[in-house]
Structure formats: C-alpha cells, structure tokens
Amino acid sequence: MTEVKESIVDTPLGKSRVWSKGRGKRVCFLAGIGGAKKWTPFLDKLAEHRKVIVPSLPGFPGGASADSLDQLMDWILAACDVLEAADCLDCDLVGASVGATLAAEIAAFWPDNVKKLVLFAPFGLFDADNPVADIFAQRPGALPSLISANPGEMADWMSAPDGIDPADWEVESLRANIATANLLWPIGDTRLRRRLWRITAPTLVLWGSDDRVMAPAYARTIAAAIGKNAKSRIVKNAGHALEFDQPALTGRAVADFLRK
C-alpha cells in the first residue's frame, strides 16, 4: 500500500494541508472534533480500495486561519473552497462529527458536488428528549471519555504528534476548539434539519451505540429527514468518535456502502 502523502494547496483563506493515501476512486474525509491530527487505522482501512483524501479545514490543524469566518455560511463556503482546492468535488464524501456537519451542508447546497455521502454523528439538530452534550463545558482531560469508548487511546491520539512541541500543540488544539465552537454555535441546533431534504446523494448515517454526546436516535431522525436515498446504521461498542473506536467495522461499513 502507498504511504501517506502530504501536499499544500492554496485556498482563498490561505494555504491548507492535504493528506492522501491509496489508489482508485477518490473519497474525501472531513475529520471530527479537533480536526485531522494524525492518520488513523480507519483511514488505512478505507485506503485499501480507494484513494483517500483528507484536507485540513480552516482553524484546524494544517488549515488556514478561520479568523474571518463569522457565520455558518462562511464556514460552509470555506469548506467547499478547501474541497475544490484538494480536488474533492464530484466524488464521495465522508464526514465525522463536526466534519459531518459541513459534509451534510455541502451536499445540501451543492448536490451535484457529492456522489455518495457518509455521515458519522453530525451536529446540527436538537431534540428536547435527547439534548446534545456541551463538549465545551468539560473539565480539563474529560473530553476523551466523553467522545470515545476507549478514552486512554483517544487521549494518546489527541496528544502532540511526533516532531511537534507539546506547547505549540496546545495552542493548535485550542485554536481547533475555538473553530469548533464558532462553527457549531448554538451547539444544539444549526438549523441543519431544514436543509437535509435537499441532499440527493445516496447517504449512509452511522452512529456509535454508546455515543454520550448525541443519542443514537439522531441517526434515524437524520436519515428520515434526508429521505428515501438515506439509511442509518448503529455501530456497536463505539462512542461519538466511532471511526476511532471501531476502525475496522466502521471502515468496512463505509467501503461496502461506497462500493454498491
């Protein structure tokens, strides 16, 4: 299998890092909370049969500055600009958590730009019976336990990559947290439900059975709002970061869906 390649692309907001691996049809992955920190076993699984492209979004590790992004539409347009620069338009799109929110919005606003769509527990909806956990109100060090069924491994993954000073990485992580907060405010409802029906791409909504951030019931709600082209599936023994908790199972589910 090929090694992970890194390139830099120009976007209207500045330069953005792009990782890629594998061969075959393109599939773009938009990372979840904290952005694309490191390459993961899930991405390796996906790269066994596809060319996986992982662009860095503004405000997140490897991405351009997000200081000029104020409204949700600013973020959606900026994300689309990054996808265009990374040659990720008119291909399959997979998004996790925060990245899934933007992936859904892009598929709703520009249906022709997305072939197939996979969403891992996207934010953007609110159900009074299943309120969304406030990921920004957690005590220091508590986030891995909230988003993952394997908090010890998640904490290691969230630590500074090799070759990066831990102090610099803390600043980078804080920058990503601020970007996430600006993008999702108000965290419970970005009015995504109003636009889901516009998605025409065949869609798979995946959710961890043990998600403590958003209840698995949201999976059915989102799939139903998209319509007949969407289906949902629950991944057992996985939290909000289901692609991290169950990389093989999640990778296989995504690969099977994209192959059909």
N, C-alpha and C positions, 0 to 999 in steps of 0.2 A: 504494500500500500504506500502511496505517496506520503511525504512528510507535510506538515502544516506550512503553508507559505504565507508570508506577510507582505502586504503592499500598502501603499499610501495613495489615497485618492483625494482629489480636490472637490469640495462642496461649496455652496455659497457662504457657509459659515466658517469655512476653513478646512484644514486637512483632517482626514479621518482614516483610521487604521482598518484594514480589511484582512481577515484570515480566510484561507481556503484550503481544502483538502479533498482528495478523491477525484474520480473521473465519472463522466456520464452527464446526465441531465442535471441542470442546476437546481439547487434548493437553497433558499436563503433562510438563515436563522437569526431572529432578533431575541437577544438574551433577556433574562428576567431581572429581578431585584439586584442592583449593584452592577449590572452590565456584564459584558464579556470579560471576565477576569482572567480565565485560563481555559485552555482547550479541555474538553470533558470526554469521558467514556461514551456518553450519549452521542456526541458529535462523531466520535470514531465509528460507532455503530451505524450511523446514518451515512458516513462516508464510505462504507463498504461497497455501496452500489450507486452512489450519487456523488456529484461534485457539490460539496457543502461550502457555502459562502457565509461568513459571519462578519458583517460590517459593524463598526462601533458608532453608536448614536451620539448626538451632541450631549455633552455633560457627563458622559460615562467614560470609563477607561478606554483610551485610544481615540476618543471622539473630539470634535471641535468644541469650542466654548458654547454654552447654552444661555449666556447672559442676556441675549436679546430675545429670548423666547418667553412670551408672557402668557398667551392664551393657548388653549388646547389645539386650535387650528394651526398655530405657529409650529407646534411640535409635530403635528401630522405632516405638514408641508416639509419640514426639515427632515423628517424620517424618509419621506418619499424622495427628497433630493439625494440622501445618502444611498438609498437603494438604486437610484438611477446611476449614480457615480460608480457604484460597485457592480454594475451590470446585473442587477437583481430584479429588474422589471420584466414582466411577461414570463414569470417562472413560478414554481411552487414556493409558498411562503409559510414558514413555521415561526410562531412566536410564543414566548413563555412569560407569564405574569405581566409585568409592565410592557415587555416587548409584544406580548399577545394583544394588549390593548391597542397598540399602534398598528399591529398587523391587521386587526379587525377593522380599524378605521380606514386604513389604506384600501382594503378590499371593498369597503362600503363606498368610498368616494371615487375610486378608480377601478371598477370591477374588471376591466379588460387587462389590468396590470398583474392579476393574480390568477394562475392556472388552478392550483389547488391550495387550500388553506387549512392549517392545523393550529389550533389554539390551546395552549396549556394555561388553564385557570386565569383568564384575563380579568383585570379590574374593570370597573366602569358601570356596574349595575348595583342596585341596592334593594334588598328585601328586608322589610322590617322584622320578619320572623327569623332571618339569618343575617344579622348585621356583620359587616366586614370588620375584621380586627384592625386596629390602628397600628400599623407597623412602625410608625414614627414615635410612639409613646412607650417604647420598650426600654427597660433599664439596660445599661451597657452589658454587652455579651449575651443578651437574651434572644437576639434575632435568630441565630441558628436553630434554637429549639422551637421557635415559632414557625419557621418556614420549612424545616426538614425533619424527616423521621430518623435521620442519622446526624444529630447535631454536632457530634465530635468531628466527624468527617467534613461536615459543612463548615465548621469553624476553621479547619485546616485549609479548605478550599478558598475561604474568604481572606486568608492571610496573604501577606505580600508575596508576589511571585519571585522566583529566583532572580537575583540581579537588581532588585528594586529596594531602595532603602525603606525600612518599615515606617519611618516618619513621613516620608514622601507618600507612601501608600495610604497612610491615614488621611492625608489631605485629599488624595484621589478618591478614597471611599466616601469622605464627607461630601465631596463635590457630586458624587453619584447619588447620594442620599438627597441632597438638595434638588438635583434634577428630577428625581422620582417624585418628591413632594410637589414641586411646581407642576409637573405633568398631571398628577392624579388629583390635585385639589379641586373640589372636595373629594376625598378618597372614596366615599361611599357611592358616588353617582356622578359620572361624567356625561350622562345622558346617552350613553352608547346604545341603550335599548332602542332608542328612536331611529337608529340607523342600521341596525343589524339586518333588517329585511332587504336592504339594498345589496347585500352580499349575494352574488350569483355563483361564485366558485364552489365546487364541492368542498364541504367543510367537515373536519373532524374536531370535536371538542373533547379534550382529555382532562381528567381531574383526578387528583390524588384522593384515595379513600379516607386518609387521615389529615386532610387539609385543615389546619387550625386558623388560617387567615380568611378563607372564604369556603362556606359549606359546599360539599359536592353537589347539592341540589341545584346550584347555579348552572351546572353543566347542561342539565335538561332544559332549563329556562333559556339559556343562550341558544342551544340548538333549535328549540321550538321557535324562537324569535327570528332566526335566520330562515327557517322554512324547510321545505322538502329535500333540499340538497345537503342538509346537515344532519349529522348524527353525533351522539355523545357516548363516551365510554369512561368507566371508572378504573383507575389503575390501583390495584390493591397494595397495601403496605407502603404507601407513598404519601408525603405531605404536599405542601404547596409547591415545592421545588421537585416535582415528580420526575423530571428528566434527570435530576441528580440522584434521587433516592432509588429509582428503578431504571437505570440507563438501558439495560438490555431489553426489558419488557416494553418500555416506552419507545425505544428505537425500533423495535420490531413492529409495534403497532403503527408507528408513523410510516415506516418503509412499506408495510403491507397496504396501507391506505393510498400512498402515493403511487404504488405500482399498479393498482387496479384501474 
